[in-house]
Amino acid sequence: MEVETVPPAVDLKEMAKQLTKMLKHLLTTNRQLENDAAEIQAGMDELHRMQETASLSDEVHKSIEDKVNETWHYLRNARMILQVTKST
């Protein structure tokens, strides 16, 4: 004779409670991930702005360096002209 086994009773209320708890946890985790993503994006935007500023700073630095070199050559030539003028 074969014995029939009765499946254990499923507590639907407990299952619904566990599923609700899991869903709340997933929603909270999703919100945290979205906040983290927003912070990371803000950091990337700031880094990009800093890189643009550094690039502009490099351009300004190069421009200043060019002007300094130009002025140095001008002064050197003026000095040479003064020396020639004094000696004549």
C-alpha positions as CSV (number, residue, x, y, z in Angstrom):
1,M,0.0,0.0,0.0
2,E,1.3,3.4,-1.0
3,V,1.2,6.3,1.5
4,E,0.2,9.6,0.1
5,T,2.2,12.5,1.5
6,V,0.4,15.7,2.0
7,P,2.5,18.8,1.0
8,P,3.1,21.1,3.9
9,A,0.8,24.0,4.2
10,V,2.0,27.2,2.8
11,D,1.6,30.3,4.9
12,L,0.6,32.8,2.3
13,K,0.6,35.7,4.8
14,E,4.2,34.9,5.9
15,M,5.3,34.5,2.3
16,A,3.7,37.9,1.4
17,K,5.4,39.5,4.4
18,Q,8.8,38.1,3.3
19,L,8.2,39.2,-0.3
20,T,7.2,42.7,0.9
21,K,10.3,42.9,3.1
22,M,12.5,41.8,0.2
23,L,10.9,44.3,-2.2
24,K,11.4,47.1,0.3
25,H,15.1,46.1,0.7
26,L,15.5,46.0,-3.1
27,L,13.9,49.4,-3.5
28,T,16.1,50.9,-0.8
29,T,19.2,49.4,-2.4
30,N,18.1,50.7,-5.8
31,R,17.7,54.2,-4.3
32,Q,21.1,54.0,-2.7
33,L,22.6,52.9,-6.1
34,E,20.9,55.8,-7.8
35,N,22.2,58.2,-5.2
36,D,25.7,56.7,-5.6
37,A,25.5,57.0,-9.4
38,A,24.4,60.7,-9.1
39,E,27.4,61.4,-6.8
40,I,29.8,59.6,-9.2
41,Q,28.4,61.6,-12.1
42,A,28.8,64.8,-10.2
43,G,32.4,63.8,-9.4
44,M,33.0,63.0,-13.1
45,D,31.5,66.4,-14.1
46,E,33.8,68.2,-11.6
47,L,36.8,66.3,-12.8
48,H,35.9,67.2,-16.4
49,R,35.6,70.9,-15.4
50,M,39.0,70.7,-13.6
51,Q,40.6,69.1,-16.7
52,E,39.2,71.9,-18.8
53,T,40.5,74.5,-16.3
54,A,43.9,72.8,-16.3
55,S,43.9,72.8,-20.1
56,L,43.0,76.5,-20.1
57,S,45.7,77.1,-17.5
58,D,48.2,75.3,-19.8
59,E,47.2,77.6,-22.7
60,V,47.5,80.7,-20.5
61,H,50.9,79.4,-19.1
62,K,52.1,78.8,-22.7
63,S,50.9,82.3,-23.7
64,I,52.7,83.9,-20.8
65,E,55.8,81.9,-21.5
66,D,55.8,83.0,-25.1
67,K,55.4,86.7,-24.0
68,V,58.3,86.3,-21.5
69,N,60.5,84.8,-24.2
70,E,59.5,87.5,-26.7
71,T,60.2,90.2,-24.1
72,W,63.6,88.6,-23.2
73,H,64.6,88.6,-26.9
74,Y,63.5,92.2,-27.3
75,L,65.5,93.2,-24.2
76,R,68.5,91.3,-25.4
77,N,68.4,93.0,-28.8
78,A,67.9,96.4,-27.1
79,R,70.9,95.7,-25.0
80,M,73.0,94.8,-28.0
81,I,71.9,98.0,-29.8
82,L,72.8,100.1,-26.7
83,Q,76.2,98.5,-26.5
84,V,76.8,99.2,-30.2
85,T,75.5,102.8,-29.8
86,K,77.8,103.4,-26.8
87,S,80.9,102.1,-28.6
88,T,80.4,104.4,-31.5
